[in-house]
Structures are given as structure tokens and as C-alpha cells.
Amino acid sequence: MTIRYELEPLHRNTPDAEFLDDLKRVADELRATTVTMVQYDERGRFSASALQRRFGSWHRALQRAGLAKVRNINTPQDELFNNLADVWTRLGRQPRMADLTSETSRLSADTYKRRFGGWRNALKAFVRWANCGNADGGQSNGPANGSALIRRRGPREPSLRLRFLVMRRDNFRCCYCGHSPATDPGVELNVDHIKAWAEGGFTVLDNLQTLCTKCNSGKSNLSARAGG
């Protein structure tokens, strides 16, 4: 059997109206007033970059199609990083640009590229931001008691930044069974207190561990039986 290799069409002779009609079709399918580049690449007949080249920018293409602009240009930096921490955690590994789909990410890879001048620069900025969370994750000797103790223990739920630090330290694997989303996409990881917060445990790096949902549930059942 002979295999033929063909180049993808450049769409140089495709009329503007055909591009715009397809963009509007995707918006109709999504029942949305706008379309991100990620969404269009998933559902469109052409590529988002082809529309960018034709109309000068993605926002101009949206404008010509009568759609709203994607409102993520002025997204706060913490929101950008929190989203990236969420994607990284769910994947159990460093995300690639192609990983930021509409199903895994609230923001497109192009948003990060525009903000930081490239995908690699975005990852470097994220790592610097995450590492600043070490101030939240240090050891605590514990204060006296009462309300001062609760304040020093921190909130019951760790921040996204601290959750990311815990999971990165544990190589995005469950500390009990060793399962990871990187090798088993069905695995969901949680961050759990080693010494329970209700029993005086601190919400700090040294008192937190990564557990999969199954092991975390099993630990809770054991604790409940022991307490009973």
C-alpha cells in the first residue's frame, strides 16, 4: 500500500466570509457570545492562527464576526497562576501548551504567551510565584492557645499555591498508594493534614501530604472508627 504525504492547505484563497461564518458556527455550537482560540482549534474547520493571519489578530476576527472579545487580556496575575497550578495538579506533571484546552483550563496558552512573552517565560514566572509560597509552608512551633492558636495554625483549607507546593514535593503521587494522574488519568489528588486541623494540626507544608481520593477517603473512615 502506497502512503501519500500531503501538505495542509494554506487557505489563501478562502473568502473572508467563509472564515467568519465558521467562527460564528462554533459560537452557536457553544451557545456563547465569544470563542477562544483553544475552542476554535477544537471545533473549527480552519485553525485559529489562520484567522489571526487573515484578520490581523484574534480580536479583530471576533469583531468582524460580530462576536464579543475574549475578556482575558487584563486577567489578574494570581488568577493566571492559580489556573496554571490547577492544570499542573490535575495532570500530575508540567503542562504543555497543547494541554490547555477548554476542558482542562479556564485560559488559553496564548493568554500566557501574550502576557509573559512566551510559554517558557510564563512557566518560569509561575515557578517563581509558587516558590514564594514557601513562606506559607514553613514549620511552626505553635503559639499559646485560644484564638491566637487558630490564627497561627492558618486556615483549614490550604491555598492553591500551598497545595501545589505539597504535591510537587510529593512528585504528584499519592503518599499511600503511589498513584499519579500522570500515569493514570482517573486519579484525583487531594492535600490532607497529617495531624488533623481539628486536633490542632497546622496548615503548613510539613503537616500536609498528597493523597488520592480513594486513600484519603479510607484514611477518614479509619479515623472515624478510631474516634468511635
C-alpha positions as CSV (number, residue, x, y, z in Angstrom):
1,M,0.0,0.0,0.0
2,T,1.4,3.4,-1.0
3,I,1.3,6.2,1.5
4,R,0.8,9.7,0.2
5,Y,2.0,12.7,2.1
6,E,0.1,16.0,1.6
7,L,0.6,19.5,3.0
8,E,-2.2,21.1,4.8
9,P,-3.9,23.9,2.7
10,L,-2.9,27.5,3.4
11,H,-6.4,28.8,2.7
12,R,-5.0,31.8,0.8
13,N,-8.0,31.8,-1.5
14,T,-10.6,31.2,1.2
15,P,-13.0,34.1,1.3
16,D,-13.3,36.2,4.5
17,A,-16.9,35.3,4.8
18,E,-16.2,31.6,4.9
19,F,-13.8,32.1,7.8
20,L,-16.3,34.3,9.7
21,D,-19.2,32.0,9.0
22,D,-17.3,29.1,10.5
23,L,-16.3,31.2,13.5
24,K,-20.0,32.1,14.1
25,R,-20.9,28.4,13.7
26,V,-18.6,27.5,16.5
27,A,-20.0,30.2,18.7
28,D,-23.5,28.9,18.0
29,E,-22.4,25.4,18.9
30,L,-21.0,26.6,22.2
31,R,-24.1,28.9,22.8
32,A,-21.6,31.6,23.6
33,T,-21.1,35.3,22.6
34,T,-17.4,34.7,22.1
35,V,-14.9,32.0,21.2
36,T,-11.4,31.4,22.4
37,M,-8.6,30.3,20.2
38,V,-8.5,27.0,22.0
39,Q,-12.2,26.4,21.5
40,Y,-11.9,27.3,17.8
41,D,-9.0,24.9,17.2
42,E,-11.0,22.1,18.8
43,R,-14.2,22.7,16.7
44,G,-13.3,24.9,13.7
45,R,-12.8,23.9,10.1
46,F,-9.6,26.0,10.0
47,S,-7.0,26.9,12.6
48,A,-7.2,29.9,14.9
49,S,-3.8,31.0,13.6
50,A,-5.2,31.1,10.0
51,L,-7.9,33.5,11.2
52,Q,-5.3,35.6,13.1
53,R,-3.2,35.9,9.9
54,R,-6.2,36.8,7.8
55,F,-7.7,39.5,10.1
56,G,-4.5,40.7,11.9
57,S,-5.5,39.4,15.4
58,W,-8.0,37.1,17.1
59,H,-9.9,40.0,18.5
60,R,-10.3,41.5,15.0
61,A,-11.6,38.2,13.7
62,L,-14.2,38.1,16.6
63,Q,-15.1,41.7,15.8
64,R,-15.7,41.0,12.1
65,A,-17.9,38.0,13.1
66,G,-19.9,40.2,15.4
67,L,-18.8,38.3,18.5
68,A,-17.6,39.7,21.8
69,K,-13.9,40.0,22.6
70,V,-12.4,37.3,24.8
71,R,-12.0,39.1,28.1
72,N,-8.8,37.7,29.5
73,I,-6.3,40.4,28.5
74,N,-6.3,42.0,31.9
75,T,-6.7,38.8,33.9
76,P,-5.0,39.3,37.3
77,Q,-1.7,37.6,37.7
78,D,-2.8,35.5,40.6
79,E,-5.7,34.2,38.5
80,L,-3.3,33.2,35.8
81,F,-1.1,31.4,38.2
82,N,-3.9,29.7,40.1
83,N,-5.3,28.4,36.8
84,L,-1.9,27.0,35.9
85,A,-1.5,25.4,39.3
86,D,-4.8,23.7,38.8
87,V,-3.9,22.4,35.4
88,W,-0.4,21.2,36.6
89,T,-2.0,19.5,39.6
90,R,-4.7,17.7,37.5
91,L,-2.1,16.5,35.0
92,G,0.4,15.5,37.6
93,R,3.2,17.0,35.5
94,Q,4.4,20.2,33.9
95,P,1.7,21.2,31.4
96,R,2.5,21.8,27.7
97,M,0.7,24.4,25.6
98,A,-1.4,21.7,24.0
99,D,-2.7,20.7,27.4
100,L,-4.5,24.0,27.9
101,T,-7.8,23.0,26.2
102,S,-11.3,24.3,27.1
103,E,-11.8,21.1,29.1
104,T,-8.7,21.5,31.3
105,S,-8.1,25.2,31.5
106,R,-10.1,28.4,32.0
107,L,-7.5,30.3,30.0
108,S,-5.7,29.6,26.7
109,A,-1.9,29.1,26.3
110,D,-1.9,32.2,24.0
111,T,-3.1,34.3,27.0
112,Y,0.1,33.3,28.9
113,K,2.3,33.8,25.8
114,R,1.0,37.3,25.3
115,R,1.3,38.2,29.0
116,F,4.8,36.8,29.6
117,G,6.3,36.9,26.1
118,G,6.3,33.2,25.6
119,W,5.2,29.9,27.1
120,R,8.5,29.1,28.7
121,N,8.6,32.6,30.3
122,A,5.1,32.0,31.7
123,L,6.2,28.7,33.3
124,K,9.3,30.4,34.8
125,A,7.2,33.2,36.3
126,F,4.7,30.7,37.7
127,V,7.5,28.7,39.4
128,R,8.9,31.9,41.0
129,W,5.4,32.7,42.2
130,A,4.8,29.2,43.6
131,N,8.2,29.1,45.3
132,C,7.3,32.4,47.1
133,G,4.7,30.2,48.9
134,N,7.5,28.7,51.0
135,A,6.7,31.4,53.5
136,D,3.3,29.8,53.9
137,G,4.8,26.3,54.1
138,G,7.4,26.5,56.8
139,Q,7.4,24.9,60.2
140,S,5.6,26.4,63.1
141,N,6.4,25.9,66.8
142,G,2.9,26.8,67.8
143,P,1.8,29.7,70.0
144,A,0.0,29.6,73.3
145,N,-3.7,28.7,72.9
146,G,-7.2,30.1,72.1
147,S,-7.9,32.3,69.1
148,A,-4.1,33.1,68.7
149,L,-3.5,29.4,68.2
150,I,-6.2,29.2,65.5
151,R,-4.7,32.2,63.7
152,R,-1.2,30.7,63.8
153,R,-2.5,27.4,62.6
154,G,-3.7,29.0,59.4
155,P,-7.0,28.3,57.6
156,R,-8.3,24.8,57.4
157,E,-8.0,24.7,53.6
158,P,-4.5,25.3,52.1
159,S,-4.2,27.9,49.4
160,L,-3.8,26.8,45.8
161,R,-0.2,27.8,46.0
162,L,0.5,25.7,49.1
163,R,-1.4,22.8,47.6
164,F,0.8,22.9,44.5
165,L,4.0,23.0,46.7
166,V,2.8,19.9,48.7
167,M,2.0,18.0,45.5
168,R,5.2,19.0,43.8
169,R,7.2,17.9,46.8
170,D,5.4,14.5,46.7
171,N,6.0,14.2,42.9
172,F,2.3,14.5,42.3
173,R,1.8,11.0,43.7
174,C,-0.4,9.6,46.5
175,C,1.8,9.1,49.5
176,Y,-0.1,5.9,50.4
177,C,-0.6,4.0,47.1
178,G,1.8,5.9,44.8
179,H,-0.8,6.5,42.0
180,S,-0.5,9.7,39.9
181,P,-2.6,11.4,37.3
182,A,0.5,11.5,35.1
183,T,0.3,7.7,34.7
184,D,-3.4,7.1,35.5
185,P,-5.7,10.0,34.3
186,G,-8.5,8.7,36.5
187,V,-6.6,9.5,39.7
188,E,-7.6,12.7,41.6
189,L,-5.2,14.0,44.2
190,N,-6.1,15.8,47.4
191,V,-4.0,17.6,50.0
192,D,-4.6,16.3,53.5
193,H,-3.4,17.2,57.0
194,I,-1.1,14.6,58.6
195,K,-2.1,15.8,62.1
196,A,-5.8,16.8,61.7
197,W,-6.5,20.5,61.8
198,A,-9.4,19.9,64.2
199,E,-6.9,18.3,66.5
200,G,-4.5,21.3,66.4
201,G,-2.6,20.4,63.3
202,F,-1.1,23.4,61.3
203,T,-1.8,24.1,57.7
204,V,1.8,24.2,56.7
205,L,4.0,22.3,54.3
206,D,5.4,19.9,56.9
207,N,1.9,18.9,58.1
208,L,0.4,18.3,54.7
209,Q,0.6,15.3,52.4
210,T,-0.7,14.2,49.0
211,L,-3.4,11.5,48.9
212,C,-5.6,10.2,46.1
213,T,-9.3,10.5,46.7
214,K,-9.6,6.7,47.5
215,C,-6.8,6.7,50.1
216,N,-8.0,10.0,51.6
217,S,-11.5,8.5,52.0
218,G,-10.0,5.3,53.5
219,K,-8.0,7.4,56.0
220,S,-11.1,9.3,57.0
221,N,-13.0,6.1,57.6
222,L,-10.2,4.7,59.8
223,S,-10.1,7.9,61.8
224,A,-13.8,7.9,62.3
225,R,-13.7,4.3,63.6
226,A,-10.8,5.0,65.9
227,G,-12.6,8.0,67.3
228,G,-15.7,6.0,67.9
